[in-house]
Amino acid sequence: MSAFGATYQVAAQADIYSAALSYLIPVRKGFMDEICLYNDFSLLHKRAGGYSDSYQNVTGCSLAMGPVFVYVDYAIGHNHAWIGNNWDNAFSLGPDNATHVRFNINMGYYF
């Protein structure tokens, strides 16, 4: 598989579980239009013996302000290529077996 111009390995047999919750708060006062609170969880359960499972949990909010949209979230990942230190085989062997965190702020202007 590949993302961001770099390849990485993935377990050949696995199950993926995902759960997501969100709550939209319409504000429509001043410059703020709405706030959306969310939590997204996913688990990659690898079927091969000796492979460590991968998971991520992202909790945050999005803010809509006219044409400006902002995401602020906190991501926790275990054997996760995009959150941890092991890009090449976190989704296959999962040798890191550590939990990593990332604080993210993403802002976009839509026109």
Protein Blocks (a to p, Z undefined) as FASTA:
>chain_A
ZZehiacdddfbdcdddddddddddfkgajbfbdcddddddddddfbghiacdddddddd
dddehjbccdddddddehifklmmblklmmmnomnopacddddddddddZZ
